[in-house]
């Protein structure tokens, strides 16, 4: 799989992630209630509808935009602005930073490559472009599919300093001198992240915010 990013705003050949004919979700699983939607929904790769549609140069850019599910780019704040849909209508928005997208996508690409799979990293020059977002969706779909086939998980979002410290209480020191204590948890899914569990009786927490200046175990027994 080779993806060129020679032109920063090039909208051609974006990996299909949302189909203008079916709304972005195939009938092969995952949010299938959108299968007949006329609106684009940011989602699963593999839909064959797009390949069957005749396009003209005038419609290429529009279809490419639909391919990334109506996502827009806020260059000033360096964010992808992602619409959410409910019953075919926009119900809200979430954001994804340019740098975080590159970090997450390339972590998945590196994992797939290490597993002997074909994958392409997103180069730095693709940062903040529609093409990079389309490639990100394709990599996420590829990673999820590989997990479903093999049961293997991508550890690309785990904080290296906390690996092996799960279920332990740690004190972390940030570069500015602040300290914080929490139990180290780990989320579910094919790409887990470490969690800050504030109390031993808590059942969830936010993602960790490393890297840290130092990490010290203060307790290894969570009651």
TAJO-V699078 format. One record per pair of residues at least 12 apart in sequence whose C-alpha atoms are under 7 Angstrom apart, sorted by sequence separation. I is the first residue (numbers start at 1). J is the second residue. D is the distance in Angstrom with one decimal. If there is no record, write none. Layout:
i-><I I>
j-><J J>
d-><D D>
This chain:
i-><23 71 81 82 109 169 170 184 185 195 196 22 23 70 81 82 169 170 183 184 194 195 22 23 81 169 182 183 193 194 22 23 80 81 106 168 169 182 183 22 23 24 79 80 106 167 168 182 21 23 24 79 80 167 23 24 25 79 80 166 167 24 25 78 79 165 166 20 24 78 102 166 19 26 18 200 18 200 18 17 18 102 17 18 40 42 17 18 42 17 19 21 41 16 40 98 19 40 98 109 19 105 108 105 157 158 108 157 158 159 154 155 157 158 153 154 155 175 153 174 175 173 174 172 173 173 172 173 20 111 147 172 41 171 172 170 171 20 108 144 170 171 19 170 171 18 19 108 169 170 18 39 107 168 169 170 11 14 17 18 78 169 16 17 18 37 159 168 169 12 168 11 168 168 167 68 68 45 45 44 1 8 14 17 1 2 8 1 11 15 5 9 11 14 15 17 5 8 9 10 14 17 15>
j-><35 83 93 94 121 181 182 196 197 207 208 35 36 83 94 95 182 183 196 197 207 208 36 37 95 183 196 197 207 208 37 38 95 96 121 183 184 197 198 38 39 40 95 96 122 183 184 198 38 40 41 96 97 184 41 42 43 97 98 184 185 43 44 97 98 184 185 40 44 98 122 186 40 47 40 222 41 223 42 42 43 127 43 44 66 68 44 45 69 45 47 49 69 45 69 127 49 70 128 139 50 136 139 139 191 192 143 192 193 194 190 191 193 194 190 191 192 212 191 212 213 212 213 212 213 214 214 215 63 154 190 215 85 215 216 215 216 66 154 190 216 217 66 217 218 66 67 156 217 218 67 88 156 217 218 219 61 64 67 68 128 219 67 68 69 88 210 219 220 64 220 64 221 222 222 133 134 138 141 141 118 125 131 134 119 120 126 120 130 134 125 129 131 134 135 137 126 129 130 131 135 138 138>
d-><6.3 6.5 6.6 5.2 5.6 6.9 5.7 5.6 6.2 4.4 5.5 5.3 6.8 7.0 6.0 5.8 5.4 6.2 6.0 6.2 5.9 5.3 5.4 5.0 4.7 4.1 5.6 4.8 6.6 5.8 5.8 5.6 5.5 6.8 5.2 5.5 6.2 5.4 6.2 6.4 5.1 5.6 6.1 5.1 6.4 6.1 5.7 4.9 6.6 4.1 4.9 5.5 6.2 5.3 5.1 6.0 6.0 4.4 7.0 4.9 5.9 5.5 5.6 6.0 5.7 6.5 5.5 5.8 6.5 5.7 6.6 7.0 6.6 5.5 6.1 5.9 6.0 6.4 5.4 6.6 5.6 7.0 5.5 6.7 6.0 6.2 5.4 7.0 4.0 4.5 6.6 6.2 5.1 5.8 5.3 6.1 6.6 6.8 5.3 6.8 5.9 5.4 6.8 6.4 6.7 6.7 6.5 6.4 4.8 6.4 6.1 6.1 5.1 5.5 4.7 4.9 6.5 6.7 5.8 5.1 5.4 5.9 5.2 6.4 5.4 5.2 5.8 6.5 7.0 6.3 6.1 4.5 6.7 5.8 6.4 6.6 5.1 6.2 6.7 6.5 5.4 6.3 6.9 4.3 6.6 6.4 6.1 6.6 5.9 5.3 4.6 6.2 5.0 6.8 5.6 6.9 6.1 6.5 5.4 6.1 6.9 4.9 5.4 6.0 5.6 6.1 6.5 5.9 6.2 6.5 4.5 5.8 6.4 6.8 6.4 6.9 5.6 6.4 6.5 6.6 6.5 7.0 5.3 6.7 6.1 6.4 6.2 6.2 6.6 5.5 6.8 5.9 6.1 5.5 5.8 6.4 5.7 6.1 6.9 7.0 6.8 6.7 6.2>
